[in-house]
Amino acid sequence: MIQKNISCYDCTVQYNDQTFYSCGNEFLRQFERLRMPKTIIKVPFNAMDIYKFEETENELILHKGKLIFNISENEGEEEAEFIESFESSIRFDKKTKEVVQGFDFKKEFKQYDTDSYSLRNIATFLNKVILFKNRYVFEELRKDSSFLVRNIYSHNTYKNLFTLIIENTDGFEKILKINKRFLEENIGKSGFEIGNEGDLNKVIQLPQFAMKYMKDLKLEKCYDIFKEIANKFNGNTLRILLDFYDNMKLFLGAKNKYEVYYFSQNVLKLLDKNYKITDLLGYLLKQSVFFGQNTEFKFPFDEIKMLVDYVDMCEKYGLKYEKFPQFLRKAHNVVMKNINAFENAKKNENEFKKAVGDYKWMEYRNKEYLIITPENISDLIQEGNFLHHCVGSYSDKIIARQSRILFLRKKDSPSVPYITIEISPELDLLEARGMYNKEADGEDLLFIKEWLKSLKKKEVVK
């Protein structure tokens, strides 16, 4: 089998144990972006998307098509060929500046499914269009387009640049004049959208005050999150967050812009879970100041990650949780330990239920209290999560008959964990702990001891 032709486009296919290069051979291919060969078993085969720029006297045209690999026969010999087939186009009229879009570039373009020759054709088309549409934007990009180069490997950059040049040229100009850093931080993001009319804040679709904060604090990277907060909640919520960043700017620094982005992202997650912005920020500061692991104050990056992780773990396992646990780090670690214990022990659920069933006779109630046994391992996790201790890790001891766990509840709040009791097989009290692992005392402890005495009498009778 021989190869019939070559193409300007870069694609490699493997067919019938042979390798075919659209650009001719592997040496020439070194000048293109390397990609893995595509192994095919059936022809014709759509090898990849291709784009071609064409200029006429009146139009600039970007064609879109397929590079097709096919096998034909000539005088009894098979020939492999690469066929360029163009199916649609986008046309720009040089005189009227109107654009006719024969395909949806932003929806259909996939950088990983084309090659560098196509990318150069797309770039040439866009540069030519902007030259005719807006000389200011063209000159600004000629002087400095480094913000595009730094985002060149994101397929979103091509999509967003296309939209800016074809649909939002005036908005593009306003951003370049006032805050080019905004483009550098956002041009490579999916969902990047701006307006085309009005002042810059209307173009970017943020309140005026947010524009100043964002530029002064160099938080342009957070634009999409700030925009979502403003749209979902209200301008005051966003203002409080930006005031917080402004007051904390000594602890932020330029090197922390990625941390601020993820902090803002986590703030949005918690706002979506009905947290109030002032309560949330105050809580995080308190946790950092009084319970942080650093000798000096640090911005609460770690604390918000821990709170989100704590909430996510609880929600994933259907656990009740405090929105603002007094000791966040401890509450987080207890939940994590209990969940790990649950994952390790859930395969022994039947053995656990059988072991608990052997001491279910110990349940008790009077006018003030009731004592119940866990129904399953999940009950242990719920108990430990609510009271912030690690009883969830005791399932193995229960199965091995080394320990018996029961729950003390107030009779008027039977579903609310109050004190967790551990007793030995000999009915001796090992532990009785409430919220944050606090030891039971006073009337609670007195009741537990009296209850144990009555159990031992029952045991003797048995």
Steps between C-alpha positions, in 0.01 A plus 500: 500500500635844407409855612352706218527857631599731786318783679595815690311360797666281762342161562634148538296183455579132532322269260574134422824513702628798301545862609396789276591864554278769350802731478712235326733347757608507862784747435266768374266425785758617754411857403141443606351423838556132574192289557431131539418313176137403447450129442217428257340186362242646263522756221411768414594645840452857627852551636454848650337844472681745277472877446611704200523878454415660169498867400319642197456856382187544712514232769704329767397136526570226757411158363438201727522142384646153547826339404386163370725196469393263223626207295449486123624262231704596195597234244462227757709676769354650817572868561459684830396864477406792723202698369418853616123538507352837604135515598426841654651846546490829686510806275596859586402778260785753480271790407196449722695330785216250522563136588308200370567197720447173318602305811516564873874532566471525878291184515682292237868590541712241682869578518597141573327386179685726258863596427734798514455580130125539560570714806718732290217530248254589778743757643557657157126529444447668839796737453371605159148554635619717788717701260185597308268535803706680764844648443549577870456135602723389211780735607471403867531132410791579267685677781426238765307178462693315774180442695376289208828315467491406869157343448566346161463139612142546616243435228279751682746776403422455131126482567498811720730699269275409207194632685679819605612580146188392310227605745640723778767721343392818683503319835841355411632853441368632831667219696832547319496872583430461872604156626690264270581277797130411510536334159818316597326341799172412328551451125575128552192424712189320387181703529686830449245756382498879487266764366567745218331823605521750785773567755758237591303372798203434267728331249645274770159476674619584851400783736717813469649459849607144418697621196716726716559236766585239240758721330656645817534161668599323175217250535397485135540123511196487731275680251275204416442425870434865589254521213315190618482628859362835378240327281392230748488708814540877505755774461533538875616138541772560241594834658546335841729235348706761312522720813631194681771449238589869514535493879708181477720609208815504714452126552418422137781610271517458123636148526176386664266586212428133436427443869264801496326352196440167676403681821237695301384179336449341842318809626258460209450130583410586859275790400311250285448295820330798671802631690491876561807685381563700820455196725723289277791745477484578873506129582797431276698785655423372850613148411824635353576734790413272792534148365743528208820299502723800426672714763404812304176593326446354155222572253243220550573311178534170689193561714258543211638190325448307823145631546400414143656155533320447832163600351556293183588187699195539721266554206646209305434260789170656607642624831354787699753775556549835666538788258763654726662235723679658796822308432508465123821302464391249762150468352648444153746237622234318703268477199783379281603237753143381551437478125821306445394263777156467341647418157723235654223351714189512279580159352444368854155659540324169571754400765462845658120472517526154653745620766280797590195274508668298776485800736183670381340385830702777668282778352318709760279805548354706783335842530816693406730271303503214258788269407500334159730283293623585148300338222793488257855627446363820346340583836847494655627741233204735555557495876871569473449769237242689704692482828842544335666185627622180338246239611461408133832315525364268773309264270781242498504492881123446505520216246778339704283528815771708668275798548135603509392844375169657596352847454361711786230744382274750669148360491360825355764491218533130417660555158770743618832342610584595858750261664670191361557216746757223474482207741703184528365144459504489882266805507763739633490861381793570270399840362208739489565801278291782361564791267866543401593189699408665833466248784152453645452644848234608747153350471582345164786296645296410808219366281745293292650341812158416644399350168811281498423375849154395386655324199733297716205386710319392183816320386513307830136401462565386144 
